[in-house]
Amino acid sequence: MNRVGIPRSLFYYYYGNFWQDFFDSLNIPYILSPISNQEIVNKGIKIASDEMCLSLKNYLGHIDYLKDKCDYILVPRISNFKNSNQTCTNFWAAYDIVKNKFQNKLLHYNIDLNKGKTLKKGLYKIGKEMGKTKHQIKRAYKYALIKDKKRIKKNHIINLNKLKSDKTKILIVGHPYNLYDDMIGKDIIKYLIKNNIEVIYSDKFDPKITNPLSKKLSKDLYFKYSKDNLGSVVYSMKNINGVIFISSFPCALDSLANELAMRKIKIPYLNLVIDDSTSFTGLETRLESFLDMLGGKLND
């Protein structure tokens, strides 16, 4: 049976669990690329152009890892969630970039709500390509959707409860493919947790609440994930001690949205921009200074 390759980068941090549950229900075998490492990043850098952000370079490295290990690679395109909620151009272009740089067969779908193209329709299309019946696909989609809703609800509750903590509380603002990736943001989060910081995540609030709240910082933003992030700052501002912005160089969306937030918020913040030459030693010094400013106690 044909095996599907799932790159553990970029789109994975939004849809990875959903995809896995969907494929598991359909008994479609798949392989995940490993957690990001220096070898994967280096491969991506060689493939990518200089203008691409570190996150996209990392994604191409994961594609390269999978290219000889599966029959198909899953590469979606995510265009928009309606006019006022566009996505980064990398989310539009990733499929075309991969198609032009690799020879693999790709499983592909679009999310473009302006044209009625949804995740549900996309996964139905993929199920049919993999030889499954409409009934099987419907059951698999429903199974994955139920599990996903439970996960999301649990994350929202945990994140909200952290706002009540007596610890020093820091909101980490960034895209999940940066925050949780081992080569971009994960060591930063580990450092904060090690130093007894209550870490709150911008992507683990309900976007139905945070997205419209972003208007209090900017009425002109039309990028969905930037609006979600800025709205999380507005939502949690009265209950946190500081904010850390994490982005990958040279992300145009973050350079705009984060700058808007930093100019308007009235609490301490730290802006960390990660590129392929960033050393955690340098980041650690900045983090230590930031925690010291907040009055946190550092662990040796």
Wavefront OBJ file of the C-alpha trace (Angstrom):
o trace
v 0.000 0.000 0.000
v 1.228 3.492 -0.834
v 2.792 5.382 2.073
v 2.321 9.098 2.670
v 5.145 11.322 3.901
v 4.202 14.082 6.383
v 6.811 16.835 6.890
v 7.048 17.687 10.597
v 7.218 21.417 9.921
v 5.124 24.449 8.896
v 1.580 23.105 8.183
v 2.149 20.142 10.504
v 1.828 22.330 13.582
v -1.700 23.300 12.553
v -2.985 20.073 11.024
v -0.548 17.271 11.900
v -2.690 15.532 14.510
v -5.775 15.874 12.303
v -3.950 14.316 9.349
v -2.639 11.429 11.430
v -6.066 10.635 12.884
v -7.590 10.838 9.395
v -5.016 8.493 7.867
v -5.171 6.119 10.847
v -8.944 5.810 10.470
v -8.526 5.036 6.749
v -5.645 2.594 7.392
v -3.396 4.641 5.128
v 0.258 4.163 6.156
v 2.322 7.301 6.640
v 5.756 8.359 7.815
v 6.620 11.488 9.770
v 9.913 13.229 9.245
v 11.869 13.464 12.533
v 11.920 16.468 14.801
v 13.999 19.246 13.273
v 17.766 18.952 13.611
v 20.786 20.716 12.199
v 21.140 18.266 9.318
v 17.556 18.903 8.181
v 17.975 22.668 8.450
v 21.252 22.541 6.507
v 19.585 20.543 3.715
v 16.790 23.085 3.554
v 19.231 25.985 3.379
v 20.962 24.405 0.375
v 17.649 23.960 -1.447
v 16.059 27.302 -0.556
v 16.731 30.761 -1.910
v 18.315 33.338 0.383
v 15.097 35.351 0.659
v 13.116 32.499 2.209
v 12.495 32.610 5.959
v 14.108 30.081 8.255
v 10.756 28.333 8.754
v 10.370 27.655 5.028
v 14.006 26.557 4.717
v 13.382 24.140 7.566
v 10.248 22.841 5.808
v 12.183 22.130 2.617
v 14.723 20.210 4.681
v 11.923 17.988 5.970
v 10.691 17.432 2.408
v 14.218 16.438 1.407
v 14.363 13.927 4.266
v 11.134 12.271 3.096
v 11.761 12.252 -0.642
v 13.184 8.698 -0.791
v 11.103 7.208 2.021
v 7.504 7.369 0.797
v 5.278 7.216 -2.275
v 3.544 10.564 -1.757
v 4.346 13.704 0.228
v 1.469 15.691 1.704
v 1.837 19.375 0.772
v -1.290 21.556 1.046
v -1.827 25.160 0.025
v -3.566 27.461 2.497
v -4.628 30.701 0.883
v -7.203 32.345 3.119
v -9.958 32.059 5.691
v -12.009 34.773 3.925
v -10.834 38.204 2.720
v -9.914 39.650 6.096
v -7.997 36.553 7.146
v -5.272 35.912 4.589
v -2.249 33.684 5.227
v 1.443 34.183 4.609
v 2.506 33.946 0.958
v 4.686 30.969 1.920
v 1.495 29.071 2.719
v 0.308 29.822 -0.816
v 3.601 29.034 -2.495
v 4.914 25.984 -0.616
v 3.207 23.510 -2.957
v 4.622 25.158 -6.089
v 8.097 25.415 -4.564
v 8.116 21.734 -3.586
v 6.680 20.682 -6.957
v 9.429 22.541 -8.802
v 12.326 21.439 -6.596
v 11.422 17.783 -6.016
v 10.283 14.971 -8.296
v 7.996 13.256 -5.792
v 4.281 12.666 -6.226
v 2.413 15.124 -4.023
v -0.886 14.805 -2.214
v -2.372 18.248 -2.399
v -5.415 20.307 -1.499
v -6.294 24.006 -1.156
v -7.916 25.908 1.677
v -9.458 28.991 0.109
v -12.688 29.960 1.829
v -13.247 32.775 -0.648
v -13.777 30.050 -3.252
v -15.469 27.530 -0.970
v -12.404 25.293 -0.705
v -12.278 23.848 2.821
v -10.203 21.360 4.789
v -13.116 18.911 4.634
v -13.292 19.063 0.831
v -9.509 18.793 0.619
v -9.328 15.646 2.722
v -12.234 14.118 0.790
v -10.182 14.704 -2.362
v -7.130 13.033 -0.825
v -9.185 10.082 0.429
v -10.498 9.468 -3.073
v -6.974 9.691 -4.527
v -5.932 6.997 -2.056
v -8.750 4.699 -3.232
v -11.151 5.077 -0.309
v -14.935 5.161 -0.548
v -17.066 8.182 0.260
v -18.430 6.419 3.351
v -14.933 5.574 4.627
v -13.743 9.148 4.075
v -16.782 10.637 5.806
v -16.274 8.409 8.835
v -12.533 9.177 8.979
v -13.085 12.915 8.709
v -15.693 12.869 11.478
v -13.370 10.817 13.701
v -10.448 13.202 13.166
v -12.655 16.261 13.676
v -14.019 15.035 17.015
v -10.542 14.225 18.318
v -9.207 17.566 17.133
v -11.961 19.538 18.841
v -11.267 17.751 22.120
v -7.537 18.499 21.878
v -8.126 22.160 21.067
v -10.639 22.596 23.897
v -8.234 21.001 26.372
v -5.398 23.314 25.260
v -7.637 26.370 25.610
v -8.594 25.394 29.174
v -4.976 24.751 30.193
v -3.825 28.062 28.707
v -6.617 30.024 30.414
v -5.881 28.405 33.768
v -2.250 29.461 33.504
v -3.361 33.096 33.567
v -4.390 32.517 37.203
v -0.964 31.233 38.247
v 1.001 32.875 41.062
v 4.239 32.383 39.119
v 5.835 34.973 36.855
v 3.732 34.677 33.709
v 5.085 35.261 30.201
v 3.049 35.142 27.007
v 5.008 33.597 24.142
v 3.839 35.117 20.876
v 4.666 33.314 17.658
v 3.507 30.854 15.050
v 3.344 27.228 16.265
v 5.778 26.086 13.565
v 8.318 28.360 15.266
v 7.363 27.996 18.927
v 7.437 24.205 19.049
v 10.164 23.449 16.524
v 13.365 22.093 18.063
v 15.579 24.296 15.883
v 13.669 27.550 16.413
v 11.686 28.102 19.598
v 11.611 24.961 21.698
v 14.848 25.622 23.618
v 13.550 29.072 24.554
v 10.422 27.550 26.074
v 12.462 24.874 27.861
v 14.657 27.584 29.369
v 11.652 29.515 30.674
v 10.029 26.436 32.183
v 13.314 25.462 33.807
v 13.357 28.872 35.482
v 9.885 28.437 36.959
v 8.118 30.688 34.472
v 4.464 30.049 33.690
v 4.552 29.896 29.910
v 1.372 30.940 28.111
v 1.049 30.384 24.362
v -0.456 32.791 21.847
v -1.796 29.976 19.649
v -3.644 28.190 22.467
v -6.401 30.719 22.967
v -9.674 30.549 21.066
v -9.045 32.498 17.807
v -12.742 33.384 17.675
v -11.952 35.575 20.683
v -8.393 36.702 19.995
v -8.738 37.420 16.271
v -11.219 40.326 16.632
v -9.371 41.646 19.699
v -6.373 42.408 17.451
v -8.268 45.492 16.249
v -7.365 47.181 19.530
v -3.743 47.167 18.347
v -4.326 47.530 14.606
v -7.456 47.843 12.494
v -5.549 47.314 9.247
v -4.102 43.817 9.654
v -5.588 41.197 7.343
v -3.331 38.223 8.075
v -5.220 35.645 10.137
v -2.367 34.253 12.202
v -0.943 37.712 12.923
v -4.379 38.816 14.122
v -4.674 35.725 16.316
v -1.268 36.458 17.852
v -1.870 40.150 18.516
v -5.304 39.414 19.902
v -3.745 37.027 22.416
v -1.635 39.920 23.727
v -4.720 42.094 24.201
v -6.641 39.231 25.813
v -3.988 38.314 28.390
v -2.271 41.667 28.974
v -3.767 42.367 32.418
v -2.777 38.933 33.730
v 0.815 38.546 32.548
v 4.184 39.970 33.561
v 5.779 40.113 30.133
v 5.713 39.083 26.498
v 8.310 37.323 24.363
v 7.907 37.570 20.591
v 9.555 34.737 18.641
v 9.868 34.901 14.860
v 12.083 33.511 12.129
v 14.148 35.774 9.905
v 13.073 37.361 7.586
v 9.339 36.973 8.271
v 7.599 39.977 6.743
v 4.323 39.384 8.603
v 5.959 39.223 12.030
v 8.228 42.172 11.362
v 5.082 44.238 10.797
v 2.638 42.778 13.321
v 5.077 42.371 16.208
v 6.384 45.897 15.734
v 2.817 47.231 15.912
v 2.271 45.394 19.179
v 5.590 46.406 20.722
v 4.869 50.088 20.091
v 1.519 49.956 21.840
v 1.678 47.503 24.740
v 2.513 48.829 28.205
v 4.232 45.773 29.662
v 7.837 44.502 29.333
v 8.614 42.570 26.147
v 11.502 40.825 24.451
v 11.745 40.405 20.680
v 13.685 37.347 19.475
v 14.295 36.898 15.748
v 15.884 33.538 14.902
v 17.940 32.871 11.785
v 20.095 29.951 10.663
v 23.166 31.297 12.474
v 21.483 32.076 15.817
v 23.207 30.543 18.827
v 21.172 29.650 21.900
v 24.035 30.941 24.036
v 23.298 34.456 22.826
v 19.571 33.967 23.328
v 20.152 32.655 26.833
v 21.924 35.871 27.825
v 19.005 37.963 26.609
v 16.473 35.691 28.294
v 18.391 35.839 31.555
v 18.405 39.639 31.455
v 14.690 39.740 30.660
v 13.781 37.427 33.550
v 16.023 39.412 35.858
v 14.170 42.569 34.853
v 10.852 40.865 35.647
v 12.172 39.810 39.025
v 12.213 36.123 38.281
v 14.567 33.744 40.085
v 16.984 31.944 37.790
v 17.992 28.329 38.232
v 21.647 27.395 37.878
l 1 2 3 4 5 6 7 8 9 10 11 12 13 14 15 16 17 18 19 20 21 22 23 24 25 26 27 28 29 30 31 32 33 34 35 36 37 38 39 40 41 42 43 44 45 46 47 48 49 50 51 52 53 54 55 56 57 58 59 60 61 62 63 64 65 66 67 68 69 70 71 72 73 74 75 76 77 78 79 80 81 82 83 84 85 86 87 88 89 90 91 92 93 94 95 96 97 98 99 100 101 102 103 104 105 106 107 108 109 110 111 112 113 114 115 116 117 118 119 120 121 122 123 124 125 126 127 128 129 130 131 132 133 134 135 136 137 138 139 140 141 142 143 144 145 146 147 148 149 150 151 152 153 154 155 156 157 158 159 160 161 162 163 164 165 166 167 168 169 170 171 172 173 174 175 176 177 178 179 180 181 182 183 184 185 186 187 188 189 190 191 192 193 194 195 196 197 198 199 200 201 202 203 204 205 206 207 208 209 210 211 212 213 214 215 216 217 218 219 220 221 222 223 224 225 226 227 228 229 230 231 232 233 234 235 236 237 238 239 240 241 242 243 244 245 246 247 248 249 250 251 252 253 254 255 256 257 258 259 260 261 262 263 264 265 266 267 268 269 270 271 272 273 274 275 276 277 278 279 280 281 282 283 284 285 286 287 288 289 290 291 292 293 294 295 296 297 298 299 300
